[in-house]
Amino acid sequence: MRKILTVICIVMLGILCLINYAMPADAAKKTAKKPKIDEAQLEQMTQKVDTLTKKYYTRELFSPEDCENLIGIKLELDTIMNTMQEPVYAPVYFKLGTLFKLRNMNPEAIDCFKTVLENFQDTAYGPKSREILAEMGVEIKESEPVLDEEEEEEEYY
């Protein structure tokens, strides 16, 4: 009787393992869509930043609404970057950083340029951001390349 119960328990355990393997717990994560900004919203943000930049260069005064738009765009981009890092956001961050720098809002400018450098250094905006940060006197730590285990072993021999 014990042998039969043991065999039944083992078979049940095997079935449960197969079911668990076939239906992983993170299946819901795979099917859930990440919140994504659509192209129209990205274009709208870009246009707002471009308009504010034109205002700066034509020496027009920024209205309180303009200042609110400027900060609002940065906050919206920061929220989006917490969920996904897409290279399409690099130009907007770079333009925001440039505008912040022009308006002598250096902490915000540094934050934008560092975001570009940390997340989009492979784009055309990465080297430009590095250069501007260096001009602003910001020390940039170079990240060391990650070595594979095989490469690490070869160094020791």
C-alpha positions in Angstrom: 0.0 0.0 0.0 2.9 2.4 0.8 4.5 1.6 -2.5 1.3 2.6 -4.3 0.9 5.8 -2.4 4.6 6.7 -3.0 4.3 6.0 -6.7 1.1 8.1 -6.9 2.8 11.0 -5.0 5.8 10.9 -7.3 3.6 10.9 -10.4 1.5 13.8 -9.0 4.7 15.7 -8.2 6.0 15.1 -11.8 2.7 16.3 -13.2 2.8 19.5 -11.1 6.4 20.1 -12.2 5.3 19.7 -15.9 2.4 22.1 -15.4 4.6 24.6 -13.7 7.2 24.4 -16.5 4.6 24.7 -19.2 2.9 27.8 -17.6 5.6 30.0 -16.0 4.6 32.5 -13.4 5.9 35.4 -15.5 3.7 34.6 -18.4 1.5 37.5 -17.4 4.5 39.8 -17.5 5.3 38.8 -21.1 1.7 39.4 -22.3 1.3 42.7 -20.4 2.1 45.7 -22.6 4.6 48.2 -21.4 3.3 51.7 -21.2 4.7 53.4 -24.3 4.5 56.9 -25.5 3.2 57.1 -29.0 4.8 59.0 -31.9 2.3 61.8 -31.7 3.1 62.5 -28.0 6.8 62.4 -28.8 6.4 64.8 -31.7 4.3 67.1 -29.5 7.1 67.2 -26.8 9.7 67.8 -29.5 7.7 70.7 -30.9 7.2 72.3 -27.5 11.0 72.1 -26.8 11.8 73.5 -30.2 9.3 76.4 -29.7 10.8 77.1 -26.3 14.3 77.1 -27.8 13.2 79.5 -30.5 11.8 81.8 -27.8 15.1 81.8 -26.1 17.1 82.7 -29.2 14.6 85.4 -30.2 15.0 86.8 -26.7 11.3 86.5 -25.9 10.4 86.2 -22.3 9.2 82.9 -21.0 5.7 82.9 -19.6 4.9 80.9 -16.5 3.2 78.5 -18.8 6.4 78.1 -20.8 8.4 77.3 -17.7 5.7 74.8 -16.6 5.9 73.2 -20.1 9.7 73.0 -19.8 9.7 71.2 -16.5 6.6 69.1 -17.4 8.3 67.7 -20.4 11.3 66.7 -18.4 9.2 65.1 -15.7 7.2 63.2 -18.4 10.4 61.9 -20.0 11.8 60.9 -16.7 8.7 58.9 -16.0 8.9 57.2 -19.4 12.6 56.4 -18.9 11.7 54.4 -15.7 9.7 51.9 -17.8 11.6 51.8 -21.1 14.7 53.3 -22.6 14.2 53.9 -26.2 16.8 55.8 -28.4 14.0 58.0 -29.8 14.1 59.9 -26.5 17.7 60.9 -26.9 17.1 64.0 -29.1 14.4 65.3 -26.7 16.6 64.9 -23.7 19.6 66.5 -25.5 17.4 69.5 -26.6 16.0 69.9 -23.1 19.6 69.8 -21.6 20.7 72.5 -24.1 17.7 74.7 -23.3 18.3 74.3 -19.5 21.9 75.2 -20.0 21.0 78.3 -22.0 18.7 79.4 -19.3 21.4 78.8 -16.6 19.5 75.9 -15.0 22.7 73.9 -14.7 21.5 71.1 -12.4 18.7 70.3 -14.8 21.0 70.5 -17.8 23.5 68.2 -16.2 20.8 65.7 -15.3 19.5 65.7 -19.0 23.0 65.3 -20.4 23.9 62.6 -17.9 20.7 60.7 -18.8 21.7 60.8 -22.5 25.2 59.7 -21.7 24.1 56.8 -19.4 21.3 55.5 -21.5 22.0 56.6 -25.1 25.8 56.8 -25.4 25.7 54.8 -28.6 23.6 57.5 -30.4 25.0 60.6 -31.9 24.0 62.5 -28.8 26.2 60.5 -26.5 29.5 62.1 -27.5 27.9 65.6 -27.7 26.6 65.2 -24.2 30.0 64.1 -22.9 31.6 67.1 -24.5 29.1 69.6 -23.0 29.4 68.0 -19.6 33.2 68.4 -19.8 32.8 72.0 -20.8 30.5 72.5 -17.7 33.2 71.0 -15.5 31.3 67.8 -14.7 33.6 64.9 -13.9 32.5 61.9 -16.0 33.5 58.5 -14.7 34.5 56.1 -17.5 32.7 52.8 -17.2 35.1 49.8 -17.5 34.1 47.2 -20.1 32.7 44.0 -18.7 34.8 41.0 -19.4 33.5 37.6 -20.1 34.6 34.8 -17.8 36.9 33.4 -20.5 38.6 36.7 -21.0 39.1 37.1 -17.2 40.7 33.6 -17.0 43.1 34.4 -19.8 44.3 37.5 -18.1 45.5 35.5 -15.0 47.5 33.0 -17.0 
